[in-house]
Structures are given as structure tokens and as C-alpha cells.
Amino acid sequence: MIQADATQEYTMPIINSKIKPFNATAYHNGEFVPVSDQTLKGKWSVIVFYPADFTFVCPTELGDLAERYAEFKNRGVEIYSVSTDTHFTHKAWHDTSDTIGKIAYPMIGDPTLTISRNFDVLIEEEGMALRGTFIINPEGEIKLCEIHDNGIGRDAGELLRKVQAAQYIAAHPGEVCPAKWAPEAQTLKPSLELNQLKSYLEMVSRPIEIIASVDDSEKSRELLALLDDISSLSERIDVSVRRDDDQRKPSFSIGEPGKPSGIRFAGIPLGHEFTSLVLALLQTGGHPLKLDDALIQQIRELDGDYQFDTYFSLSCQNCPEVVQALNLMALINPRIRHVAIDGALFQDEVDARQIMAVPTTFLNGELFGQGRSGVKDILAKLDTHAGARAAQALQDKPVFDILIVGGGPAGAAAAIYAARKGIATGVVAERFGGQVLDTLSIENFVSVQETEGPKFAAALEQHVTCYDVDIMDAQRADALIPGPIQQVRLASGAVLKAKTVVLATGARWREINVPGEREYRNRGVAYCPHCDGPLFKGKRVAGGGNSGVEAAIDLAGIVSHVTLLEYGAQLRADAILQRKLHSLPNVTVITQAQTTKIAGNGSKVDALAYKDLRTGESRRIELAGVFVQIGLVPNTEWLKGVVELSAHGEIIVDAKGATSVAGVFAAGDVTTVPFKQIVISVGEGAKASLGAFDYLIRHADPVAAEPQPASEPQAA
């Protein structure tokens, strides 16, 4: 047995550091082949160091790896074994040992000791390596480092599990794989540390009863562990368990002791839904509801019994708004009940109800809505008179000095800069946050190292509400009527008036406009891989477009196979993304492919047809989902013939954000300003707002200039 000298100092390689350069020769499939640090780039790799050829423990380890080599290859992983023997010695051992003869991975010789020193596994006195194991990502970064005493052998199955975990978290930033994690098991997203959660639960002022419905499944055990952690943080929270009821399992209700509960989660609400869980606990426990009194009263006055079922995925950033809105309504009105269901966990229901996108909500068994929606949106559908009342209230508003149409980053910045000037400012938008709400991760906004789209949007709204700004959300602009007083007509029929207008309506997902796309939207055709990807778990999907590479990488960790279709002759994504893409074993890239049709069986997608631009032949791919990622289109249809637009439908603006219509300005992704980035939109929004203010102070007040009705003569 070879032992390391206890006096020799070893410095473990730094996790996430790049591997050091090396050049060597390996014995592989009967040949001597060159291997270097560059050979490892572009794919996942495992390097296994062992002491020497023709020893005792080493054959058991290397043979174990040989037996499971195909499983590693199926994950896009190459294995390299390394010892300080020469590649000639490796060949001799391979030729004379039945166990080693089964090895099909490269066996690297390191007689110069360079590689062993680089990875700091060398026993200098012996000239041999310790049992070191390293997992290296396609960028050449060390993601796992383990060094064993040479008397301790390693297990290939456990190594494969760790490789799968490393690949998963690389494809799902922000998630972590807990102890004993295996593919398809629940991951964690540490939104809040337990001590942070404890501080939140200290705000609970009245008892909460959680009733868990479970069986003997692993998911039920995971749920019980989560609920035990939560109950341990507050003496006001009590958990009871039922195994013989007819509820979905695992699931749990949250309510006051002795009272019927209107809130239930089916599944384990981690990921993006952990915030929904925390809010449900706080609000049930007496924390004040952050909702206008008028809306609370409107919810209380709803007549009828409402059973809502909302299907979500843990990676969907649009789902929490719907879940939280319906939970809130269930707290206010006891005739409203809501179950939030993890679609990935209850796949049979998803298939039976033919759900192909999340969030999807059913009311009393019938489809109620799909996509992001808040309390106001839901109330507008339930309360048939709400729209007319809201339209009249908007119609009665006085003339704004500046009215911003759109609530994304550009609109928010415009509102803040206008309000700081002390002028009457209004914002009208379909949803505050705009396209940012559909963005999973933001890592390039100056001063914010990393955040998520919904969090960024919430911060924007919070900042705007610090000022005297009239926010009118859940309203869609329908027409702009220029004049001395600008008028914006809304879809509800209401007309808002303003002295100046800033158009910041942003952009939306671009469609490919082929037969079947609209017919099967939300029934297999999707535009958000982060939201809808989990619904296609274990199925084959296809996607295409400039953003398709990132989407394919994201989906590859969920579905059985991804086909990426690219119209051009080559991919245009960053080289680092392309390397990661090509390292994935379940991704096929087809270039020079023009999608011609999305086919289905009448209820959901089952195939995609495309034209091979090289040969002109038509081809067909059998699949379950199509993700469209071909960029954005500006929301300017309602402005055609009113303001000057570019050939791409963008609003043409000058250096101050002014449009072709006097008193009307524009900012953000809806304009001709290049580089559609959040940070640019914010700057453009501020500039357009300042441009509008400059216009106001240089032009006569149109309201003051309007003729006033003659006053009645006064009696003597």
C-alpha cells in the first residue's frame, strides 16, 4: 500500500478555477493519442488519478468505471485515467489484464509528473499520485475535487451521480442538489435561509394549522421534512398529517385552526413558489394584506362558489403572481378555494387536462385562464361590472402633465424622472414590469450583480410608488389621438388626457408565422422554456432562433431530447454557449432548416415539419413541444399611421426621444434605439421624460389656453 508522507503539504485545487496547461500521450482504443488541457475544453470531463499500473485496488476502480463508461458517455462526459506510468506501460497492462482490457476511455501517461503536480495529487517521494478525482466543465473549470488515501477505493456510481448533479446545476443556475440527490429528484433553490425565514415568521400573530396529506412516497417524505422545518421556526404553526383522505398526495392546506381552509399546495412549493408559501403563511397568520381597501371589498362581495386549480412549475417566474393572487382572494372570501398544483409532480393531471403551458388556471373544472395575471385581472373576469366601473373612474381623471404608456424599465424610469420634477405623472400599463417579468436571470444591470426578472420588476414598481405617480395597471392602450391635449384611448373605452405622452410599450415574443403555431399555442407551442419546460419532462421537443441555444441548454436537463433548428448555416451564439450545447448528449443541432409547419392531433402538438435548405427536401420531426425563440417584435400596431415607424415597426425617435408627433416621446425596446438591453431602456426612459419636461416648459400650457365658459353676470 502506498501512503502519502504526512509532512508533505498538499493544496487542494481551487473549485471553479481553470485547469493548468499540460500535454501528454494516452493509450486509447489500441492507439497512442495526444491529450492536452485543450482536449478537455468543450465537454464535461472526469479525471481519475491512481497510483500505478499492475497494482491491486486500482483495477477494481478502473474496471468499475469501464463497466459504467457508456452511462458517462450518454451524459456527454469523457473519462481520463492518469497515473505516472508511461503510455507504453498502460498498453502492456491493458493487453494482459482481463479487467483493464475492458477499458475504452483514454489512459493518460504522466511520466514527467506534470499533470499530477498540476492537480496537486503527487506524492513527491514516491513519484506516484494519490487517488484524486476531478469533475471539469466544458469551460475547463474544476467543479469537484476529491483526494483519497490510496487505501480507499472509489465508486463509479457515486461519481456518475455527482457528474449529473454538476451538469444539472450548471443548466439551472440558482438551484442546488441536496444530499442523496438523483436525476429527477427535487432540487432546492435557497430563496431564504432558515434564519431569514424565522425572522419573517416572527410576524405571525395568530395560530396557523397546516394539514398535510401524504403517502409513503419519497416526495411525501420531502414535504414532511420541509413542514417540520417550518413548524420548528414558530410556536404558532402546528402541522398535522393525514394519510387516509382523498386529497392529492403530497399536498397540504394552510388555515386557521378549526376553520375550513381555502389555500392548498399540491407538491413541494420551492423554487419560485417558495415566496408564495411564505406569503400564504404570513397572511394566514394575521400579517396585513397589501391590497387596496376597494379591491378587498370587491373580493368580499363576489357572489358564488369558486374552486380554482392553478398548475405551475417550480421554474416558472410568471406563476407566483397567479398563485399569490388567488391565495389572497381565498383568504378574503371564504367561498373562494384555491389549489396550487406542481404540474411536473402531477403529470397525469397535466396530460388529462392537456395542459401545455403554465400558469394554467381552472375554475370549477373549466379552463379559466393561462399566463400571468394578478388580482385585478382575475376580478375583471369574475365581476362583470368591474370593467365599466374602472373605465368610468379612468375617464374622470384630470389631464396629466405627462402620461407614460408602458410599465417596463423605460416606463418606470420615465415616471420617476417626471415625478421628481413635481409634475402630474401617470403610468398606464397592461402589467407593470413588462417583458422583464418573463426574464429568468439578470446579471448585467450595473450595480446589481444578479437578480431575477420578477424581483427586478417589483423593485421598479416599489421605486416608482415612492413618488406621487398614478399607476393604472391591467389597462391596454388602444389608440393615440394627437392634439393640443394628447389623448390615449384604452381597450376599456376610457380616454386618458395628457399634455405630453411617453410611449414605452416594449416588445413581445416574435412568432414564426407558420401553420399550426397559433392553433397549438399553449398546447405544445411555447415561448418560455423556463416556465413551460418542466411540462415536457421525458419528452422530445424542438426549438429555434437566436435565443435557441440558451433555451436548448436549459431544456436539455429536463426533457428526453432537444432538437435545435437554425435557419442559417451556423449558430450565432457565444462560443462558450456553443461549447456547452455541444457537450450535451441529448441535443441535436440542425442548421439551414426552415420551419414550415407545426402539426398536431387536434388537441396538442405531435410533430414539426421543416425544409432542408441544402437539398430542398421536406423533413418531419416527431415531438411533443415546440419552443419559439426568434427574438421580439415591438408593440406598435396601435400606433400605425399616427407616429412614424421604421420598416421593423419601431418608433423613430431623435436624440431627445421625440417622435414625429409634437409632444409625444418614446423610449425602450419599442424604439429604433439599438441594443435592446434593460440598462439602455432605463437610460432612454429617463431621457424621454426629460425631453417631455423640456417640451412642457417651452410650450404654452394647452389646458390654460382652452377657452373658459363665460361667467354669469353678478347681481348688483
N, C-alpha and C positions, 0 to 999 in steps of 0.2 A: 504494500500500500504506500502511496506517495503522499507525504504530508507537507504542507507549507511551513516554512520557517516562521515561528511566532514573532521573531524580531524584525521580519521584513514588513515594511509598511505598504499597504495597498490603498489606493484611492479609487473608489468606485467611479466609473464614468458618469458624467452628469446627465441625468434624464433630460431629454429634449435637445441635447447637444448633438452636433453633427459628428459622424464618424470620421476618424482621421484617414488620410490617404494611405493606400497600400497597393502593391502589385504582387501577384503570386500566381502559382500554377496549381490547377486542381485536376484530379483524376475523375472523369465523368463519362459514363457510358462507353467505356473502353478507349477513351482518348484523353490526352493531356490538353487542357484548355486554359487560356489565360483568364484570370479573375482579378478585378480591382475594385476599389471603392465605387467607381463609376458603374460597374456592373450591377451593383445593388440599387442604383437610382431608378426610379420609375415603377417600382413594385415593392410589395411587402417582402421582407426577408427575415429569416431566423438564422442566427449564427450560433452554433453549438461547439464550444471548446471542450476537448477531453485530453487526458494526459498523454496517452501514447497508443500506437497500434500494438496488436498482439498482447493485449492485457485481458483482465477478467471482467471487470464491471462494464468497461466501455462497449463491448459487443452487445450487452443486453440493452443499453440505452440506444445505441445506433441502430440496432435491429428493430427496436420498438418504433423508432422514427421511420424506418424503412417500411414497416407494415402500415403505417398511417400516412405515408407520404402523399398518396392520392388525395386524401382529405385536405391536406395543406394546399396542394396544387389547385384543388377546386375552389379554394378561397383566394387564389391568386398569389400564393405565398411560395417562395423558394427557400429551401433549407440548404445551409452550407455547414458541413462539419469541418473543424480545424484542429489540427494537432501540430506539434513541432517536428513531426516526421516529414520526410520528403514525399513528393507526389509519387515517386517510384515505390516507396515503401507502402503507400496506400494501395497501389496497384497489386503489389505482392499479397497484401492482406486480403484484398478483395478477391483475388484469384484462388486463394487457398482456404478461405473460411466460408462455410455454407451460410452463416448468418450475415456476415458482411457482404457476401456475394449478392444479396438481395437489394443492396443499397443502389438507388437510382438517382440520388442527389449528388451534387459536386462535393468531393472530399479535397479540401484545400491543404496543401503542404505549407508549413511555416518554418523551414529550417533556419531562416535568418532571425527568427523570434520577433520580427517586426510587428506582425498582427497581434500576437499575444501581448506584447508591450503596449501597443496602441489601446487595447481594451483592458489593460492593467490586470491580466489574469496570469501573468508569467511568474513562475517560481524560479527566480534567478539562479539559485544554487543548483537546481536540478535541470534547468533548461527545458522545463515542461510546463504545461498550462494547467490551471485549476479547472474545475467543471463550471465554466461560465456560460450563461445563456443570455442572448440579446435578441430583442424584437426591434426591427428597424423599419420605419415607414418609408413610403416612396420618395420622400424628400431627403432621405439619408439621416434621419433623426432617430436617436435611441429612445424607444418608448417603454422598454422593460429591460432591467438588468438584474440578474441573479447569479451569485457566485457561491458554489457549494464546496464543502470539504470533499476531497476526492474519494472518500469512502461512501458518499451518499449519491445514489443514482437518481435519475430524473424520470418523469413520466410523460410520455408523448401526448396522452390525452389531456392532461392538465395544461401542457404547453399550448395545445391547439385551442383550448378554451380561452386562454389569455390572449392569444392572437385574435380570436374572434371578438373579444372584448375591446381590444385596442382598435380594431377596424370599426367596430360599432361606434365608439365614442368619437372617432375621427370623422365619421359621417354624420354624427348627431352632437354637435357642439353644445355644451351646457348640461348634457346628461352624464350620469356616472353609472357604472356597473357594480352592484353590491356584491358581497360575499356569496359564493356559490352560484353566481350568475351564469346562465347558459343562454344560447341563442333562443329568442322568442320569449325569454323570461322578462319580468318587469324591470325596467331600469329606474333610476332615481334622478330627479332634477332638483338639486338643493336650492329651491327658491328661498327658503328661510331656514336658518339654523334653529335647533330646538330652543336655545335660549332666547332667540328673537321671537319665536312663536309663543314662548311662555310670557314674554312681555306684552304681546297682543292679547293673550287670553286673560291677563290680569284686568282687562277692561270689561270682562264678562261680569254682569251684575246680578243675574238671576240663573237658577239651575237649568241645565241642559241635559236632555236624555237622548242618548244615541242607541238605537236598536239595530243590531247587526244581524243580517240573515245570511248564514254561511252553511257550507257543507264541508267535506273532507279534502277539498282541492287545495293545491298549492296557493292559488290566488286568494282563497279564503283565509289561509294562514297568514299571507302577506297583509291582507286587510286588517285582521285582528291585531297584528303587530303594530300597524300604524295607529289604530284606535287606542291601543294600550298606551302608546307613547303620548297621544294627545290627552287622554284622561289623566295621565300622571302629571301633567303640567298645570292642571286646575282642579281644585276640590269641588268646583261647581259642575263638573262634567262627569256624568255617570254613563257607563257602557253596559248594556245587557245583550245577550246572544240568544238567537233563536235558530233552530235547525229544522223545525217541522212546519214552517209556514210556507205560503205559496208565492213568496216574493222571489225576484231574481237573486241568484247567488253567484258571487258575493255582492251584497248591497247593504246599505244602511240608511236609516232615516235620522233626521235631526229635528228635535222639537222640545217643547216644554213638557215636563213630567205630567202624566195624566191627561194630556190633551192630544187630539189627533194631529199628526204631523203632515204638513204639505210639501216637505222637502225630502227627496231621497236621491242618493247617488248609487248607481249600479256600476260597480267596478271600483277601481282604486284611483281616486282623483289626485294624481300627482301631475307632473309636467305643468302645462299651462293652467290646468284646472285646480291646482293646489290653492291658488288665490281664491277661487270660487268656494272651496271648502272652508278656508279661514273666514271669509266674509259671512258665510252661512252660520258659522259658529258665533261670530261676534254679534250679528244681527238678531239671531235667536236668543242670545244671551243678554239682550237689552241695549246693545250699542245703538246710538241714534242712526236712523235711516237717512242717507244723503239723497233726499228726493224732495222736490217742491211739494208744499202742502196741497196745492191744487191737483197734482198728479196722484198723491196719496188718496185724496178724497175721490178722485175719478176711479181709482182701482177699487176702493171700498164699495162704490156704488154699482159696480158691474153686476148685472143680474144673470144668474145661470150657474151651472156647474161646469168647471173646466178641468180636464185632465190632460196635461201637457207631457209629452215624451220628447226629449231632445237627445239626439245622437251626436256625440262628439268624438274627437280623437285627442290624445294627450299632446300631440304635436301641433294642434290647430290653434293659431293665435286669434282667430275670429270667433271661436266657440265660447270663450268665457263670458263675453258680453251678453250672449243669449241666455246662457245658464244663470248668470247672476241676475239678469233682469227678471226671469221667471221665478227664481227663488225668492226674490224680493217681493214680487206680486203675491206669491203663495203665503208669505209672512203677513201681508197686509189684509188679504181677503181669504177667509177660511174655506171658501168654496172653490179656490184655485189650488190644484195639486200639481206638483212637477217632479218628474223623474229625469235625472241627467244620466245618460247611458253611454258607457265607453263602447263604441262600435267595434273596436278591434277585439274586445273581450266577448261580446255577444254577437259573433259573426252570423249565427243562424238567423237572428232577427234582422240584421242588415240585409242578408240575402233575401229573406222572405218579404221584406218591405221594399226591396230593390233600391236601397239607399246607396248612391254612388258619390255623394259629396257631403261634407259636414261644414257647419252645423245644419242638421235637418230636424225640423220640429213637427210633431203630430199633435193635433188637438182632438180629443175624444175619438181617436182611431183614424182620423182623416189627416192628410197632409195639410199642414198649416203654413209652413214657410221654410225656405232654405237660405243660407247665407247669414251674414252679420245683421243683427237688429237689436235695438235697445227697447227700453220701456215705452218710449213714445211711439216707436214703430208698431209694437205689439198692440198698444192701446188703440192706435188708429184703425187696426183691423178688427178689434173686438167691439169698440164703441163706435157705432156707425155715425153718430152725430159729432164725434170729436173733430173730424176734419173740417166741418163747416164752422165750428166754434173757433178753431185755431186760425182758419183763414180770415175770419172777421177780425180777430184780435190783431193779426198782422196788417190787415188793411187799415186799421185805425192808428197805426204807428205814425209819429210825426216824421218830417223829412230829415234824413241823416245828412251830416256833412260828408261822410264817406261811408259807402256800403261795400263791404268785401264779399264777393261771391266765391265761396270755397273755403274749407276749413283745414286744409293741409298745412305744411310748413310755411309756404309762401303766404297763405291767408292769415295764419297766426302771427307771423312777423309783421305783416301789413297792419293788423289790428293793434298790436302793441305799439308800433311807432305812431299810429294815428291817435290812439287814446292818450299817449304821453304828450300830445300837442294840445290836449284839452278840448278836442272837437267831438261832436256827436258821432259815435262809431257803431256800426252794426256789422255782424257776420251772419250770412245765411249759407247753410251747407246741408248736403244730404247726410253727411256723417263727419263729425269733427275728427280730424286726423288724416282723412283722405287715404291715398294709396299707401301711406306709411303703415296703416293698420294691417296691411297684408304682407308686411316685410318681417321676416323672421329675425334677422340679426342686423344690427347697425354697428359698424366698427370704424367708420371713417368720418364721424362728425366731430369736429375739432373740440377738444376738452372733455368729450365723453368717450372713454376708452372702449366700452362695449355696452350695448343695451338691446332691447327688443322693440319692434315696431309699436305694439300697443302701449308699452311703457313710455316710449318717446312721445306718442300722441297724447297720452294722459298728462305728461309733463307740459306739453304745449298748451293744452286746454287750461291746466292749472295756472300757468303763467298769464294767459290771456284774461282769466277771471280775476286776476289781481287788479285789473283796471276796470273802468266803467265802460264795458263793452256789452252791447246787446247781442247775445248769441241766439240765433234762431236755427236750430238743427232739425234734422229729419224733413228738410224742405228742399225741393229741386227747382232750380231756375228753369223757366220755360221760354222766356223771350226777354230781349233787351230793347227798350224803346227809347232812343236818344232824344234829347231835347234840352232846353234850359234847365229843366229838372229831369234827371235821368230816372227812368222807370224800369224796374225789374219785375216781370210777371212770373209768378210761381205756378207750379203744376196744380196747386190747390185752387187757383183762380185769384188769389190775393195779389195785390200790386204794392211793392215797396218803392219808396221815392228817396232820391239822394241827389246831392249837388255834384258829387263825383262817385265813380264806381271803380273798384279794382277787381278785375276778373282773375280768379286763381282756382279754376275748376279742375286743374290737373289732367290726369290721363287714366286710361283703363287698359286692361289686357287686350291685345290685338288678336283678332280671330283669323283663322286661316281661310275661312270662307269656302269650304268645300261641302258637298252634300253630306248630310248626316251630323255635321258639327252642332248646329242648333237643336236638331231633333233629339240628340242624345246628351245635351248639356246636363250635367249633374246626374247623368245615368251612364257614366263611363267616360264622358269628356269633361276634363277638369283643367283648371288653370293654376292651382296652388298645390304643389307637391307636398309642402309641409303640412297642409290641412288634410288633404284627401288621400295621401299616400298610404296611411295605415289601413284604409278600407280595402286596399288591393293586396293585402298580405298574402303571400304564397301564390300570386297570380302573375301573369305576363302583362307588361304594359309597354307603351311606346311613347316617345316624346320627341320634340324637335325645336329648333330655334336657337337664337343667340344665347339664351339663358339655359338651354337644354343640358349643357354639360353639368352645371351645378345641380340641376334637377335630377339628372341621371344618377349622380353620385349619392344624392340624398335618398332616392328611391331604391337604390341597389341594396341598401341594408334592410329593406322591408319586404320587397316583392321577390318573386322567384326569378324573374328575368326582365331586363330593361333593354329595349331597342331604341337607339338614338338615331333619328333621321336628320340629316343635314343636307340642305339644298345645294350648298357649294361643294367644291372639290376637296375641301379640307376644313377641319374645325377651326374656329377663330377664337376659342377661349384661351386664357392664360396658359402658358406651358405647364405650370405647376398643377393646374386643374386637369389638364390633359393627361399628365403622368398618373395622377390619382385615378382618373377614369379608366385608363388602360390597364391599371393594376387590378381592377375588379373582374372576377371571373364570370359574373352573370350579366355582363353588359356587352351588347353588340352594337357597333357603330356602322351605319350605312351612309356613305356620302353620295352626293349627286342624286338625291332622292326627292321627288316632288310628290307630296301627299295629294291624292286625287279624290279619296272618298273615305268616310268613316261609316262602317257598316254595323248593323245590329240585328237582333231578333225581334225588334218591335218594342222591347222593354229595356234593353241595355246593350252596350257595345260588345261585339264579339270579334271584330276584325278591322284592319286598316288596309287600304289599297294605296299603292304608290307607283309612280313611273320611274323606272331606272333611266336617268338622263344620259347614261353612256350608251345604252343599247336601244332605248325607246320602248322596252318591254314593260308590261304591267305586272306588278307582283302584289302578293297579298300576305299579310301577317295575321295569324290568329292571336288574339289577345283579349284582355278584359278591360283595359283602360287606355285612354289617350290623354297625355298631358301636353297642353299647348304652351310653348314658351318662346314666342316670337316678338317680344317687345310690347310697346304700348302705343295707344292712339289717343290724341288729345280730345278732350270733351268739349268740342266746339260746334257740334251740329246745330245747336240752338242759336248760334251767332252768325251763321252763313248769310251773306247779303247785308250784314249790319256793320261788322268791323272787317278790316282787310285781313285775309288769311293767306298763309303760304300754300304751296302745292300739296304739302303734307297735312294741311288743316290746322297748322299752328297759328296763333295770333302774332302778327308782325308788330314789334314794338321798337321804339327808339331808345336812346341812351338813358332816358328817364323813365322808361316803362310805359310811355304814352302810346296809345293805339291810334288808328286813323280817325277815331271819333273824339272830338274835343271833350275833355272831362272824363274820359274813360281810359283806364290804365289796365295793365295786365302783368302777371308775374308767375314764375314757376314753370312746371313741365308743360303747361298749356301754350307757352310762347315759343318763339323762334330762338331764344337763347340756348346755345349748345350745352351739352354735358348735363344730362338730367340727373342731378345729384341733390340730396337734401340740403347740404350746406349751401349750394348755389341758389336753391329755391328760397331759402331763408333770406339771403342777401338781396335777391331780386324782389322779394316781398317788401322788405324794408325800403328799397329804392323806389318801388312803385308808390308806396304810401307817402314817401317824402315828395315824390313827383306830384301826387294828387294834392298834397297840402300846399305846395308851391303854386299849383294851379288855382287853388281856392283864394290865396291871398293876392293873386294878381288879376282876378276877375271879379266883377261886381256880383254881389250876393243875389242869385236869381229869385230867392224867396222874398227878400226885401223889395226887389224890383217889381214883383207882381202887383197889379192894381188892386187896391183895397176897396171894399164896398163903401159907398158914401154913407156917412153917419147921419142919423136922423137929426133934424133941427131941434135944438133945445128950447123948451118953453121959457118964455120970459119970466 
